[in-house]
Structures are given as structure tokens and as C-alpha cells.
Amino acid sequence: MPVKGALSRAEIQEINRDRVLDAARGEFLARGYRDAKVDEIAARAGLTRGAVYSNFPGKRALYLEVLAKQAEKVPLRDPSASSLWDAVGAFAHSWVARLEEPGLGTYLAPEVLTDLALPYARLQQLNALLLGLAMERTEPVPSPEGAPPARRVRQAQMILTTLHGATALAAVAPGTVEPFDVISACEQLSRLELNDWWSYPHSPAPAHAVNEPWDGSTARDLVSGEPLPEGDGVVAIVGTHRLMAVEEALRLGHRVTLVVVTSQPAELDPLTRLVLAESVTCLRQSFGGGLPLTVIRDDTLAGRVGITAVSDATEVALLVRDGRIVARAEGSGACHAVATEDRTRV
């Protein structure tokens, strides 16, 4: 019979996990990723080496989780920019302001990304899509009648490239980055004309009509920080290697919920949260909310809609109407197929 007031096994595990994370943060601050030792982290936490590994599969997963939690704690302020120039300037200002803050930062050493290069690249592309969508909402790009949708994603990629370059340089050569020059460069990039447009995919996967229940998710949107909004739209259950497939539904005018799945959750879950938090916190401070794309991590959702196994190459799209799943598609082009299916139903 349990003792009244005694902690449950789950509560003890959660306390130990927090102790490991606190200890790891101190160890990484003191020694850096390369020289940090799991044994030292265990000693700092007052736990055994086995207790560390029971919570995290390795040093890299622990490092990514520490950085993700730090990135998600950035304080927010209400955006006040009224023009694209001002909003991009505010975005860049929010970014470079972090370069002078004490702590670990979010610059990832190359050895951390050795085996994570592809999902990391796709997550950065997703960040560019989110920034591009925010820029398009602030100042839409006109498209000639009959032409593919014009967009600002390549502009966003150039802005993020500039900011990541400043971050990398500040990490290896402190004092060499002039923040106001970086902000000014990003503002100028908001006026760069790149003839950017989105082309329709050639061979989408077929969509099939279904009639299945949809009970949504309780996960919070990683973009807005708010609960997942209710309503109709496309739900894209996509692996980390296929994240940009969501644009195939977005460009057809749908609200899209992106459910990120992976076969390596211990490392790719914190990597996803970390990379998105780098840009999302700046987006909230400069452009505000209201984007047509929400992003969640929900490890149970795939199974609840009948997906028996997920990988980093998964692409399944669902069309939700009036609380029911009315169409689904699987494989490359699934997002476009379901979005197109919705048009044929209108």
C-alpha cells in the first residue's frame, strides 16, 4: 500500500529528468558540447550514469533538449510594426538581440549535426516558409491571372541566411558582428525582387474519399504557442524529411495543421522545437499571429488515425470537414492531392 504523500514513479522520474537537465546545462556552459561528460552531468545531478541514460539516450539528445528548453523561454512582446520593412527589421532586431545574451545560445556545433543534417535542413526550410507566409500576409505579392502563386519564401531564406551567418560569426569571433548593420541588411532584403513563385507538383498521390471520426489534438501550436484551433482544413502528418510538402496545400488556400513525426523522437523532437523556436519567437515579436499554418508534435495522433508506423519520410494528408475526416492520401504529393480533392467538392 503506497504511503500517503509519497511520490509516484512518474513524479520521481520527472524530478530526476529536471535534475539531469539542470546539471547538463551547467556542464555544457562550463565545458561546451565537445568536452562535456555524461559522468560529470550525473555527478552534478547527484544521480548515477544509468539514471541519466534512462532519461536520455545520449549526450547529443540531452544537449538538444537543453537548448530547446532555453530557446522556448524567450520573453515575448506585442508586435507594433505596420509595414513589411518595419516588421522584417523588428524580426532581425529580435534575432540579433539574443547574440549578446549570456548562456549557451542556439548555435549548433557541426559535430552535433553530423547525422542530423537532412532534418535540420528541412526544418530551416520550414522556418523560411513560416517567415515568408508572415511577410506575404503583411504585404501580399500580386500574381498575374493564370500564373502560379507568387510568394516571399526565397526572400525569407535570404533573411534567415544573413541572420544565421551573423549567429555563426558571433559564436566564433565575439565582437565582430554589428547588430544594426545586420538589421539594416535584412530590411533591404525585404525589397529584393527574386521572381519567386510556387509551381504545382506534377504527379500527386491519389486522394480517397473516407468518412472517419476526427478528434483533433490537445497539443499546442509550436508557431503561436496557443491551443490547436478547431475547424476545417488539411492535416498533414509528415516526417522530418518531407516537411515542405505542406506548401502544396497552403498554396491552394487551405489552413494546414502540420503534425511532425519522426523515427528518432529522442533527438529530432528537441531539434524540431529548437529550430522552430529560433524563428517563431522572433515572428511573434514582429509579425504577430494569424498564419494559415500550425505546427504540432503529437506522438499519438498518427496511431489514432490509423497510421501504424511512421518514419522521417512519412507523408499522409487528411481533409477534415465538420469534425470528420472526409478524404485522405498517402505518399509523395499527398498534401496536394487532398487539397485538390477539396476543391472538387466545393
One Martini backbone bead per residue (centre of mass of N, CA, C, O) as a GRO file, in nm:
protein
  346
    1MET     BB    1   0.094   0.038   0.026
    2PRO     BB    2   0.092   0.356  -0.024
    3VAL     BB    3   0.223   0.637   0.089
    4LYS     BB    4   0.120   0.915   0.210
    5GLY     BB    5   0.270   1.152  -0.013
    6ALA     BB    6   0.401   0.987  -0.208
    7LEU     BB    7   0.574   0.945  -0.484
    8SER     BB    8   0.562   0.868  -0.791
    9ARG     BB    9   0.729   0.735  -1.045
   10ALA     BB   10   0.672   0.968  -1.245
   11GLU     BB   11   0.759   1.199  -1.053
   12ILE     BB   12   1.050   1.106  -1.010
   13GLN     BB   13   1.131   1.111  -1.309
   14GLU     BB   14   1.079   1.414  -1.350
   15ILE     BB   15   1.279   1.516  -1.140
   16ASN     BB   16   1.530   1.378  -1.262
   17ARG     BB   17   1.515   1.516  -1.536
   18ASP     BB   18   1.553   1.805  -1.430
   19ARG     BB   19   1.828   1.752  -1.299
   20VAL     BB   20   1.974   1.674  -1.556
   21LEU     BB   21   1.925   1.939  -1.712
   22ASP     BB   22   2.063   2.129  -1.512
   23ALA     BB   23   2.337   1.985  -1.518
   24ALA     BB   24   2.385   2.003  -1.823
   25ARG     BB   25   2.389   2.306  -1.849
   26GLY     BB   26   2.639   2.346  -1.670
   27GLU     BB   27   2.833   2.166  -1.837
   28PHE     BB   28   2.805   2.313  -2.113
   29LEU     BB   29   2.894   2.592  -2.009
   30ALA     BB   30   3.180   2.497  -1.903
   31ARG     BB   31   3.273   2.291  -2.173
   32GLY     BB   32   3.091   2.216  -2.377
   33TYR     BB   33   3.005   1.973  -2.584
   34ARG     BB   34   3.269   1.811  -2.641
   35ASP     BB   35   3.372   1.808  -2.313
   36ALA     BB   36   3.136   1.684  -2.212
   37LYS     BB   37   3.015   1.466  -1.941
   38VAL     BB   38   2.808   1.231  -1.823
   39ASP     BB   39   2.939   1.182  -1.546
   40GLU     BB   40   2.927   1.485  -1.463
   41ILE     BB   41   2.625   1.515  -1.482
   42ALA     BB   42   2.556   1.304  -1.270
   43ALA     BB   43   2.709   1.441  -1.038
   44ARG     BB   44   2.556   1.712  -1.042
   45ALA     BB   45   2.270   1.551  -0.992
   46GLY     BB   46   2.306   1.298  -0.796
   47LEU     BB   47   2.349   1.059  -1.005
   48THR     BB   48   2.352   0.814  -1.217
   49ARG     BB   49   2.435   0.716  -1.526
   50GLY     BB   50   2.175   0.546  -1.564
   51ALA     BB   51   1.974   0.781  -1.507
   52VAL     BB   52   2.045   0.942  -1.755
   53TYR     BB   53   1.987   0.707  -1.971
   54SER     BB   54   1.679   0.677  -1.886
   55ASN     BB   55   1.617   0.976  -2.022
   56PHE     BB   56   1.874   0.959  -2.223
   57PRO     BB   57   2.053   0.821  -2.496
   58GLY     BB   58   2.241   1.091  -2.502
   59LYS     BB   59   2.423   1.377  -2.533
   60ARG     BB   60   2.276   1.500  -2.777
   61ALA     BB   61   1.986   1.487  -2.669
   62LEU     BB   62   2.046   1.659  -2.419
   63TYR     BB   63   2.146   1.914  -2.564
   64LEU     BB   64   1.887   1.969  -2.731
   65GLU     BB   65   1.697   1.998  -2.486
   66VAL     BB   66   1.834   2.236  -2.353
   67LEU     BB   67   1.805   2.432  -2.596
   68ALA     BB   68   1.501   2.417  -2.632
   69LYS     BB   69   1.419   2.526  -2.354
   70GLN     BB   70   1.565   2.795  -2.385
   71ALA     BB   71   1.423   2.897  -2.650
   72GLU     BB   72   1.121   2.882  -2.516
   73LYS     BB   73   1.188   3.133  -2.290
   74VAL     BB   74   1.135   3.371  -2.454
   75PRO     BB   75   1.034   3.674  -2.434
   76LEU     BB   76   0.745   3.863  -2.508
   77ARG     BB   77   0.600   4.089  -2.755
   78ASP     BB   78   0.420   4.324  -2.902
   79PRO     BB   79   0.348   4.399  -3.210
   80SER     BB   80   0.395   4.724  -3.421
   81ALA     BB   81   0.421   4.674  -3.706
   82SER     BB   82   0.297   4.804  -4.042
   83SER     BB   83   0.536   4.705  -4.217
   84LEU     BB   84   0.757   4.514  -4.377
   85TRP     BB   85   1.013   4.663  -4.299
   86ASP     BB   86   0.953   4.676  -3.991
   87ALA     BB   87   0.908   4.371  -3.940
   88VAL     BB   88   1.187   4.275  -4.033
   89GLY     BB   89   1.343   4.452  -3.836
   90ALA     BB   90   1.218   4.325  -3.580
   91PHE     BB   91   1.310   4.040  -3.635
   92ALA     BB   92   1.617   4.101  -3.640
   93HIS     BB   93   1.631   4.229  -3.359
   94SER     BB   94   1.544   3.978  -3.201
   95TRP     BB   95   1.780   3.805  -3.293
   96VAL     BB   96   2.041   3.984  -3.219
   97ALA     BB   97   1.975   4.016  -2.914
   98ARG     BB   98   2.079   3.716  -2.844
   99LEU     BB   99   2.396   3.744  -2.892
  100GLU     BB  100   2.443   3.896  -2.595
  101GLU     BB  101   2.350   3.663  -2.439
  102PRO     BB  102   2.385   3.468  -2.192
  103GLY     BB  103   2.498   3.140  -2.272
  104LEU     BB  104   2.454   2.894  -2.515
  105GLY     BB  105   2.263   2.928  -2.720
  106THR     BB  106   2.191   2.804  -3.080
  107TYR     BB  107   2.456   2.717  -3.177
  108LEU     BB  108   2.559   2.445  -3.375
  109ALA     BB  109   2.772   2.215  -3.380
  110PRO     BB  110   2.875   2.008  -3.628
  111GLU     BB  111   2.880   1.739  -3.453
  112VAL     BB  112   2.571   1.747  -3.389
  113LEU     BB  113   2.485   1.735  -3.721
  114THR     BB  114   2.600   1.489  -3.869
  115ASP     BB  115   2.310   1.302  -3.855
  116LEU     BB  116   2.104   1.586  -3.898
  117ALA     BB  117   2.105   1.745  -4.171
  118LEU     BB  118   1.830   1.699  -4.309
  119PRO     BB  119   1.626   1.787  -4.089
  120TYR     BB  120   1.759   2.063  -4.049
  121ALA     BB  121   1.706   2.171  -4.334
  122ARG     BB  122   1.394   2.139  -4.330
  123LEU     BB  123   1.347   2.327  -4.086
  124GLN     BB  124   1.463   2.579  -4.222
  125GLN     BB  125   1.252   2.581  -4.450
  126LEU     BB  126   1.011   2.614  -4.263
  127ASN     BB  127   1.095   2.888  -4.153
  128ALA     BB  128   1.082   3.030  -4.428
  129LEU     BB  129   0.783   2.980  -4.472
  130LEU     BB  130   0.680   3.131  -4.223
  131LEU     BB  131   0.807   3.404  -4.295
  132GLY     BB  132   0.682   3.429  -4.575
  133LEU     BB  133   0.385   3.431  -4.481
  134ALA     BB  134   0.410   3.685  -4.305
  135MET     BB  135   0.498   3.872  -4.538
  136GLU     BB  136   0.249   3.824  -4.723
  137ARG     BB  137   0.039   3.932  -4.521
  138THR     BB  138   0.160   4.222  -4.504
  139GLU     BB  139   0.270   4.193  -4.829
  140PRO     BB  140   0.144   4.113  -5.098
  141VAL     BB  141   0.185   3.919  -5.396
  142PRO     BB  142   0.125   3.959  -5.710
  143SER     BB  143  -0.062   3.768  -5.954
  144PRO     BB  144  -0.109   3.675  -6.246
  145GLU     BB  145  -0.337   3.562  -6.437
  146GLY     BB  146  -0.267   3.209  -6.432
  147ALA     BB  147  -0.047   3.211  -6.235
  148PRO     BB  148   0.150   3.126  -6.014
  149PRO     BB  149   0.216   3.165  -5.698
  150ALA     BB  150   0.330   3.415  -5.527
  151ARG     BB  151   0.626   3.481  -5.316
  152ARG     BB  152   0.861   3.506  -5.000
  153VAL     BB  153   1.063   3.268  -4.938
  154ARG     BB  154   1.337   3.360  -5.057
  155GLN     BB  155   1.361   3.608  -4.887
  156ALA     BB  156   1.357   3.458  -4.617
  157GLN     BB  157   1.613   3.292  -4.671
  158MET     BB  158   1.805   3.539  -4.683
  159ILE     BB  159   1.750   3.644  -4.401
  160LEU     BB  160   1.832   3.382  -4.248
  161THR     BB  161   2.118   3.365  -4.360
  162THR     BB  162   2.216   3.628  -4.232
  163LEU     BB  163   2.151   3.551  -3.934
  164HIS     BB  164   2.319   3.289  -3.921
  165GLY     BB  165   2.587   3.421  -3.989
  166ALA     BB  166   2.593   3.603  -3.739
  167THR     BB  167   2.582   3.374  -3.532
  168ALA     BB  168   2.841   3.223  -3.616
  169LEU     BB  169   3.036   3.464  -3.584
  170ALA     BB  170   2.974   3.530  -3.284
  171ALA     BB  171   3.075   3.250  -3.178
  172VAL     BB  172   3.389   3.274  -3.299
  173ALA     BB  173   3.374   3.623  -3.308
  174PRO     BB  174   3.351   3.824  -3.080
  175GLY     BB  175   3.254   4.162  -3.183
  176THR     BB  176   3.205   4.150  -3.518
  177VAL     BB  177   2.903   4.215  -3.482
  178GLU     BB  178   2.674   4.446  -3.624
  179PRO     BB  179   2.351   4.472  -3.556
  180PHE     BB  180   2.251   4.719  -3.736
  181ASP     BB  181   2.358   4.601  -4.002
  182VAL     BB  182   2.187   4.347  -4.003
  183ILE     BB  183   1.912   4.484  -3.996
  184SER     BB  184   1.948   4.651  -4.255
  185ALA     BB  185   1.990   4.412  -4.447
  186CYS     BB  186   1.709   4.283  -4.400
  187GLU     BB  187   1.541   4.521  -4.495
  188GLN     BB  188   1.652   4.517  -4.786
  189LEU     BB  189   1.559   4.221  -4.852
  190SER     BB  190   1.247   4.294  -4.854
  191ARG     BB  191   1.309   4.431  -5.163
  192LEU     BB  192   1.386   4.181  -5.303
  193GLU     BB  193   1.381   4.057  -5.634
  194LEU     BB  194   1.311   3.692  -5.726
  195ASN     BB  195   1.083   3.560  -5.878
  196ASP     BB  196   0.875   3.412  -5.680
  197TRP     BB  197   0.739   3.078  -5.724
  198TRP     BB  198   0.485   2.827  -5.723
  199SER     BB  199   0.479   2.496  -5.822
  200TYR     BB  200   0.312   2.242  -5.941
  201PRO     BB  201   0.270   1.928  -5.907
  202HIS     BB  202   0.273   1.644  -6.121
  203SER     BB  203   0.246   1.363  -5.913
  204PRO     BB  204   0.003   1.300  -5.733
  205ALA     BB  205  -0.151   1.147  -5.502
  206PRO     BB  206  -0.421   0.982  -5.434
  207ALA     BB  207  -0.747   1.045  -5.332
  208HIS     BB  208  -0.974   0.935  -5.067
  209ALA     BB  209  -1.277   0.865  -4.970
  210VAL     BB  210  -1.408   0.928  -4.640
  211ASN     BB  211  -1.554   0.826  -4.296
  212GLU     BB  212  -1.409   0.974  -4.019
  213PRO     BB  213  -1.300   1.038  -3.723
  214TRP     BB  214  -1.227   1.361  -3.544
  215ASP     BB  215  -1.036   1.458  -3.236
  216GLY     BB  216  -0.775   1.576  -3.257
  217SER     BB  217  -0.573   1.796  -3.039
  218THR     BB  218  -0.383   1.907  -2.738
  219ALA     BB  219  -0.174   2.042  -2.876
  220ARG     BB  220   0.050   2.291  -2.926
  221ASP     BB  221   0.138   2.551  -3.106
  222LEU     BB  222   0.463   2.630  -3.212
  223VAL     BB  223   0.398   2.914  -3.333
  224SER     BB  224   0.184   3.054  -3.116
  225GLY     BB  225   0.126   2.878  -2.832
  226GLU     BB  226  -0.150   2.773  -2.890
  227PRO     BB  227  -0.412   2.616  -2.924
  228LEU     BB  228  -0.561   2.421  -3.134
  229PRO     BB  229  -0.751   2.492  -3.384
  230GLU     BB  230  -1.062   2.482  -3.499
  231GLY     BB  231  -1.162   2.311  -3.794
  232ASP     BB  232  -1.111   2.323  -4.111
  233GLY     BB  233  -0.883   2.113  -4.313
  234VAL     BB  234  -0.545   2.028  -4.326
  235VAL     BB  235  -0.375   1.723  -4.235
  236ALA     BB  236  -0.021   1.687  -4.187
  237ILE     BB  237   0.164   1.384  -4.180
  238VAL     BB  238   0.511   1.451  -4.128
  239GLY     BB  239   0.823   1.406  -4.189
  240THR     BB  240   1.138   1.560  -4.162
  241HIS     BB  241   1.192   1.510  -4.489
  242ARG     BB  242   0.871   1.643  -4.571
  243LEU     BB  243   0.780   1.937  -4.479
  244MET     BB  244   0.729   2.100  -4.760
  245ALA     BB  245   0.452   1.968  -4.843
  246VAL     BB  246   0.255   2.183  -4.716
  247GLU     BB  247   0.255   2.389  -4.955
  248GLU     BB  248   0.052   2.228  -5.137
  249ALA     BB  249  -0.191   2.338  -4.955
  250LEU     BB  250  -0.146   2.640  -4.904
  251ARG     BB  251  -0.158   2.736  -5.218
  252LEU     BB  252  -0.482   2.646  -5.209
  253GLY     BB  253  -0.603   2.794  -4.930
  254HIS     BB  254  -0.529   2.640  -4.670
  255ARG     BB  255  -0.558   2.518  -4.362
  256VAL     BB  256  -0.271   2.394  -4.174
  257THR     BB  257  -0.175   2.092  -4.007
  258LEU     BB  258   0.137   2.010  -3.873
  259VAL     BB  259   0.258   1.679  -3.817
  260VAL     BB  260   0.539   1.584  -3.658
  261VAL     BB  261   0.739   1.307  -3.753
  262THR     BB  262   0.945   1.027  -3.613
  263SER     BB  263   1.209   0.779  -3.556
  264GLN     BB  264   1.373   1.015  -3.358
  265PRO     BB  265   1.257   1.164  -3.087
  266ALA     BB  266   1.497   1.221  -2.890
  267GLU     BB  267   1.625   1.428  -3.114
  268LEU     BB  268   1.395   1.552  -3.316
  269ASP     BB  269   1.218   1.694  -3.117
  270PRO     BB  270   1.419   1.911  -3.004
  271LEU     BB  271   1.507   2.012  -3.281
  272THR     BB  272   1.234   2.120  -3.370
  273ARG     BB  273   1.190   2.319  -3.135
  274LEU     BB  274   1.451   2.480  -3.170
  275VAL     BB  275   1.434   2.580  -3.466
  276LEU     BB  276   1.157   2.713  -3.441
  277ALA     BB  277   1.215   2.905  -3.199
  278GLU     BB  278   1.416   3.093  -3.337
  279SER     BB  279   1.178   3.220  -3.525
  280VAL     BB  280   0.905   3.234  -3.368
  281THR     BB  281   0.976   3.444  -3.154
  282CYS     BB  282   1.023   3.666  -3.370
  283LEU     BB  283   0.746   3.658  -3.502
  284ARG     BB  284   0.577   3.739  -3.250
  285GLN     BB  285   0.741   4.026  -3.222
  286SER     BB  286   0.665   4.131  -3.537
  287PHE     BB  287   0.385   3.984  -3.675
  288GLY     BB  288   0.240   3.776  -3.527
  289GLY     BB  289  -0.040   3.618  -3.603
  290GLY     BB  290  -0.246   3.428  -3.841
  291LEU     BB  291  -0.153   3.178  -3.966
  292PRO     BB  292  -0.221   2.894  -4.188
  293LEU     BB  293   0.002   2.756  -3.992
  294THR     BB  294   0.037   2.465  -3.798
  295VAL     BB  295   0.250   2.318  -3.533
  296ILE     BB  296   0.299   1.976  -3.422
  297ARG     BB  297   0.345   1.745  -3.142
  298ASP     BB  298   0.205   1.401  -3.181
  299ASP     BB  299   0.246   1.063  -3.096
  300THR     BB  300  -0.078   0.968  -3.124
  301LEU     BB  301  -0.219   1.055  -3.389
  302ALA     BB  302  -0.141   0.847  -3.603
  303GLY     BB  303  -0.278   0.604  -3.462
  304ARG     BB  304  -0.575   0.739  -3.452
  305VAL     BB  305  -0.565   0.738  -3.797
  306GLY     BB  306  -0.416   0.449  -3.889
  307ILE     BB  307  -0.103   0.477  -3.838
  308THR     BB  308   0.135   0.224  -3.776
  309ALA     BB  309   0.383   0.388  -3.914
  310VAL     BB  310   0.676   0.592  -3.880
  311SER     BB  311   0.878   0.836  -4.053
  312ASP     BB  312   1.084   1.073  -4.216
  313ALA     BB  313   0.897   0.995  -4.496
  314THR     BB  314   0.628   1.076  -4.417
  315GLU     BB  315   0.299   1.112  -4.606
  316VAL     BB  316  -0.005   1.238  -4.469
  317ALA     BB  317  -0.341   1.329  -4.570
  318LEU     BB  318  -0.614   1.527  -4.437
  319LEU     BB  319  -0.965   1.592  -4.461
  320VAL     BB  320  -1.148   1.835  -4.274
  321ARG     BB  321  -1.509   1.810  -4.191
  322ASP     BB  322  -1.716   1.855  -3.945
  323GLY     BB  323  -1.540   1.640  -3.766
  324ARG     BB  324  -1.435   1.492  -4.035
  325ILE     BB  325  -1.294   1.252  -4.236
  326VAL     BB  326  -1.315   1.278  -4.609
  327ALA     BB  327  -0.997   1.256  -4.676
  328ARG     BB  328  -0.711   1.066  -4.820
  329ALA     BB  329  -0.344   1.050  -4.835
  330GLU     BB  330  -0.046   0.877  -4.966
  331GLY     BB  331   0.247   1.010  -5.017
  332SER     BB  332   0.371   1.170  -5.264
  333GLY     BB  333   0.141   1.443  -5.282
  334ALA     BB  334  -0.087   1.435  -5.061
  335CYS     BB  335  -0.147   1.735  -5.003
  336HIS     BB  336  -0.239   1.809  -5.289
  337ALA     BB  337  -0.463   1.598  -5.324
  338VAL     BB  338  -0.646   1.696  -5.089
  339ALA     BB  339  -0.673   1.990  -5.179
  340THR     BB  340  -0.800   1.920  -5.455
  341GLU     BB  341  -1.043   1.759  -5.350
  342ASP     BB  342  -1.181   2.003  -5.217
  343ARG     BB  343  -1.241   2.157  -5.480
  344THR     BB  344  -1.434   1.931  -5.602
  345ARG     BB  345  -1.655   1.977  -5.355
  346VAL     BB  346  -1.753   2.285  -5.401
   0.00000   0.00000   0.00000
